[in-house]
Amino acid sequence: MRDLAGRVAVVTGAASGIGRALAARLAAEGMRCVLADIEAVALQRAVSDLRHAGAAAIGVPADVASAADVQALADRAVSEFGAVHVLCNNAGVGAGSDFADIPLDVWEWVLGVDLWGVIHGCRTFLPILLEQEEAHIVNTSSMAALNGHPLGLAPYTTAKAGVLGLSQNLHFELAATTGGRVGVSVLIPGLTRTRIFESDRNRPAAVAAPPPSSFRQTSQAAIAAVWDDALDPAATAEKVVAAIRERRFYILTHADEAFDMVEQQLRWMKANVPLAPGPGVARTADPRP
Ligand SMILES: NC(=O)c1ccc[n+]([C@@H]2O[C@H](COP(=O)([O-])OP(=O)(O)OC[C@H]3O[C@@H](n4cnc5c(N)ncnc54)[C@H](O)[C@@H]3O)[C@@H](O)[C@H]2O)c1
């Protein structure tokens, strides 16, 4: 999708982190932006910043886990700007515990946002995108989808693997049915400096906090050790815009690490010797066969 200026983008989870940077980057391309988030105050701040920078932007408070909210988001985007050309299903939360200790409602919360949020986004917006001359969907997965880590976050890992599978399937279907007129990308970010590790702030009041996992300390230490190297969300957003323009499916912010993880999976699959469990954040190739 070469021409972004004047077209319309919808970004979920746009009040913080990668989503906020994405909205800013798409606005800098001259796109009219619809920002959606469950945090109304932070959302309003993000929209004000974009408007001060001269962008045409609106904010729509929405819970992406709710099909009705996502429908209302689409209705508002179309009534305000008349079309949608780029959809970024980006809102996400991370939570979990040791598997046996994860309450059902924590599963429902995380899968609701991270997987159903993407399903609702694709289902609701696809008819609108199909009406356009060209359009593009970007779904945010995670490196967690590549190797079964991080431990203690089974709902997150499950959801992000689902987003990868959904995106691959939709990519092939739309390539066949639209000849690529509506493109799909999957964003697989490596560690990016955002508030994802503060996802508890987005936990619904009715959902009790899960007990800390046995892996919490090792995971936190692993993250702390590499936090200084975490990517600026603006750099992630830059890659997303390039991928939309070039219609590339995979958007990898840490490509070498992603390739290592996939190669580990291949070795695991071929040798059928399970990899030993590791900490929360994989940074380097696992030397085991
Ligand atoms: N930061 C990383 O290292 C990293 C790595 C891999 C994947 N990701 C993914 O990137 C995406 C963006 O996260 P981030 O890192 O910018 O974190 P973030 O916490 O800074 O931003 C997430 C945004 O999603 C919003 N949100 C949460 N629940 C929502 C809901 N129910 N409805 C609508 N909005 C909701 C939050 O309010 C927040 O503004 C997520 O899908 C996350 O899983 C992040």
The ligand as a MOL file (V3000), in Angstrom:
LIG
                    3D

  0  0  0     0  0            999 V3000
M  V30 BEGIN CTAB
M  V30 COUNTS 44 48 0 0 0
M  V30 BEGIN ATOM
M  V30 1 N 6.4610 -4.4450 24.6090 0
M  V30 2 C 6.9100 -5.6150 24.2110 0
M  V30 3 O 8.0790 -5.9960 24.4630 0
M  V30 4 C 6.0110 -6.5120 23.3970 0
M  V30 5 C 6.5600 -7.7000 22.8790 0
M  V30 6 C 5.7430 -8.5350 22.1400 0
M  V30 7 C 4.4230 -8.1820 21.8860 0
M  V30 8 N 3.9180 -7.0280 22.4060 0 CHG=1
M  V30 9 C 2.5200 -6.6960 22.1020 0
M  V30 10 O 2.4300 -5.3580 21.6460 0
M  V30 11 C 1.0950 -4.8950 21.8590 0
M  V30 12 C 1.1350 -3.5100 22.4550 0
M  V30 13 O 1.5650 -3.5840 23.8020 0
M  V30 14 P 2.6420 -2.5840 24.4110 0
M  V30 15 O 3.8950 -3.3440 24.5670 0
M  V30 16 O 2.6420 -1.3070 23.6830 0 CHG=-1
M  V30 17 O 2.0470 -2.4220 25.8990 0
M  V30 18 P 1.2890 -1.1860 26.6010 0
M  V30 19 O 0.7670 -1.7250 27.8760 0
M  V30 20 O 2.1980 -0.0270 26.6610 0
M  V30 21 O 0.1080 -0.8860 25.5980 0
M  V30 22 C -1.0230 -1.7380 25.4870 0
M  V30 23 C -2.2690 -0.8790 25.2760 0
M  V30 24 O -3.4110 -1.7700 25.1420 0
M  V30 25 C -4.4750 -1.1920 25.9090 0
M  V30 26 N -5.4640 -2.2060 26.2800 0
M  V30 27 C -5.3620 -3.1720 27.2360 0
M  V30 28 N -6.5020 -3.8590 27.3200 0
M  V30 29 C -7.3420 -3.3430 26.3860 0
M  V30 30 C -8.6710 -3.6540 26.0000 0
M  V30 31 N -9.3780 -4.6240 26.5970 0
M  V30 32 N -9.2330 -2.9230 25.0020 0
M  V30 33 C -8.5470 -1.9140 24.4100 0
M  V30 34 N -7.2920 -1.5680 24.7580 0
M  V30 35 C -6.6880 -2.2900 25.7320 0
M  V30 36 C -3.7800 -0.6100 27.1270 0
M  V30 37 O -4.5820 0.3340 27.8140 0
M  V30 38 C -2.5480 0.0170 26.4830 0
M  V30 39 O -2.7910 1.3400 26.0660 0
M  V30 40 C 0.4230 -5.9450 22.7350 0
M  V30 41 O -0.4140 -6.7660 21.9170 0
M  V30 42 C 1.5750 -6.7370 23.2890 0
M  V30 43 O 1.2040 -8.0410 23.6300 0
M  V30 44 C 4.6810 -6.1960 23.1480 0
M  V30 END ATOM
M  V30 BEGIN BOND
M  V30 1 1 1 2
M  V30 2 2 2 3
M  V30 3 1 2 4
M  V30 4 1 4 5
M  V30 5 2 4 44
M  V30 6 2 5 6
M  V30 7 1 6 7
M  V30 8 2 7 8
M  V30 9 1 8 9
M  V30 10 1 8 44
M  V30 11 1 9 10
M  V30 12 1 9 42
M  V30 13 1 10 11
M  V30 14 1 11 12
M  V30 15 1 11 40
M  V30 16 1 12 13
M  V30 17 1 13 14
M  V30 18 2 14 15
M  V30 19 1 14 16
M  V30 20 1 14 17
M  V30 21 1 17 18
M  V30 22 2 18 19
M  V30 23 1 18 20
M  V30 24 1 18 21
M  V30 25 1 21 22
M  V30 26 1 22 23
M  V30 27 1 23 24
M  V30 28 1 23 38
M  V30 29 1 24 25
M  V30 30 1 25 26
M  V30 31 1 25 36
M  V30 32 1 26 27
M  V30 33 1 26 35
M  V30 34 2 27 28
M  V30 35 1 28 29
M  V30 36 1 29 30
M  V30 37 2 29 35
M  V30 38 1 30 31
M  V30 39 2 30 32
M  V30 40 1 32 33
M  V30 41 2 33 34
M  V30 42 1 34 35
M  V30 43 1 36 37
M  V30 44 1 36 38
M  V30 45 1 38 39
M  V30 46 1 40 41
M  V30 47 1 40 42
M  V30 48 1 42 43
M  V30 END BOND
M  V30 END CTAB
M  END
